[in-house]
Amino acid sequence: MPIENEIRRLRFENGEMTQQALAERVGVTRQTIIAIEQNKYAPSLEAAFRIANAFSVPLERVFRWKAE
């Protein structure tokens, strides 16, 4: 998948936030966070912004496009 993310690193930088806690803040399931974190699922634009907002960082600090 050409979209990579820094969710795992950001969770640990934010008090070792659990996947469940992030899921609750974003309004998705823990399984969705797991799939996004493992680059198995690309989030909707709205979910991507909510994830960035949960960490109080710009979208570009969470997600990046990897050219193939």
VOPAGU-2260 file (C-alpha; in pm, 1 decimal, decimal comma):
REM VOPAGU-2260
SITE   aa  ch    i         X         Y         Z
SITE  MET   A    0       0,0       0,0       0,0
SITE  PRO   A    1     147,1     339,0     -92,5
SITE  ILE   A    2      26,0     515,3     225,2
SITE  GLU   A    3     244,9     474,9     533,8
SITE  ASN   A    4     178,5     603,2     884,2
SITE  GLU   A    5     339,9     685,2    1216,1
SITE  ILE   A    6      45,2     589,3    1436,2
SITE  ARG   A    7     233,3     337,2    1648,2
SITE  ARG   A    8     515,6     582,5    1722,0
SITE  LEU   A    9     270,0     863,2    1796,8
SITE  ARG   A   10      71,2     642,5    2033,9
SITE  PHE   A   11     383,9     569,9    2237,1
SITE  GLU   A   12     492,7     934,3    2231,6
SITE  ASN   A   13     150,9    1021,6    2374,6
SITE  GLY   A   14     168,9     833,6    2700,6
SITE  GLU   A   15     167,6     488,6    2542,9
SITE  MET   A   16    -189,7     539,9    2426,3
SITE  THR   A   17    -362,1     209,5    2357,2
SITE  GLN   A   18    -517,4     121,8    2025,3
SITE  GLN   A   19    -853,6     108,9    2205,9
SITE  ALA   A   20    -811,2     460,1    2346,8
SITE  LEU   A   21    -722,3     595,9    2002,5
SITE  ALA   A   22   -1016,9     412,6    1845,6
SITE  GLU   A   23   -1253,9     571,3    2098,0
SITE  ARG   A   24   -1114,5     920,0    2029,3
SITE  VAL   A   25   -1145,6     869,7    1653,1
SITE  GLY   A   26   -1483,5     694,5    1659,0
SITE  VAL   A   27   -1375,8     367,9    1496,5
SITE  THR   A   28   -1315,0      14,1    1620,5
SITE  ARG   A   29    -986,2    -107,3    1764,9
SITE  GLN   A   30    -965,1    -349,2    1472,6
SITE  THR   A   31    -977,3     -52,7    1232,8
SITE  ILE   A   32    -686,7     115,1    1413,2
SITE  ILE   A   33    -490,6    -211,2    1399,8
SITE  ALA   A   34    -549,3    -245,7    1023,8
SITE  ILE   A   35    -454,2     118,4     956,4
SITE  GLU   A   36    -145,3      93,7    1177,3
SITE  GLN   A   37     -30,2    -219,5     990,8
SITE  ASN   A   38     -86,2     -49,9     652,7
SITE  LYS   A   39    -352,5    -306,0     562,0
SITE  TYR   A   40    -628,7     -47,5     535,3
SITE  ALA   A   41    -629,2     314,6     419,3
SITE  PRO   A   42    -855,1     530,6     634,8
SITE  SER   A   43   -1116,2     765,0     498,6
SITE  LEU   A   44   -1008,7    1126,2     477,5
SITE  GLU   A   45   -1230,8    1210,1     773,0
SITE  ALA   A   46   -1081,4     931,1     985,5
SITE  ALA   A   47    -729,2    1039,1     887,3
SITE  PHE   A   48    -799,7    1394,5    1006,0
SITE  ARG   A   49    -953,8    1262,2    1328,3
SITE  ILE   A   50    -644,1    1051,9    1395,5
SITE  ALA   A   51    -417,2    1353,0    1339,9
SITE  ASN   A   52    -642,5    1560,4    1565,0
SITE  ALA   A   53    -622,5    1296,0    1838,8
SITE  PHE   A   54    -245,4    1352,4    1846,3
SITE  SER   A   55    -272,2    1730,5    1790,1
SITE  VAL   A   56     -40,8    1711,6    1489,2
SITE  PRO   A   57     -77,8    1794,5    1118,8
SITE  LEU   A   58    -200,7    1517,3     891,1
SITE  GLU   A   59     144,6    1498,3     728,9
SITE  ARG   A   60     302,2    1389,9    1060,2
SITE  VAL   A   61      73,5    1088,0    1073,8
SITE  PHE   A   62      42,9     981,2     709,1
SITE  ARG   A   63     272,0    1000,3     409,0
SITE  TRP   A   64     249,1     890,6      49,0
SITE  LYS   A   65     514,1     642,2     -58,9
SITE  ALA   A   66     568,5     656,3    -432,7
SITE  GLU   A   67     597,4     310,5    -583,4
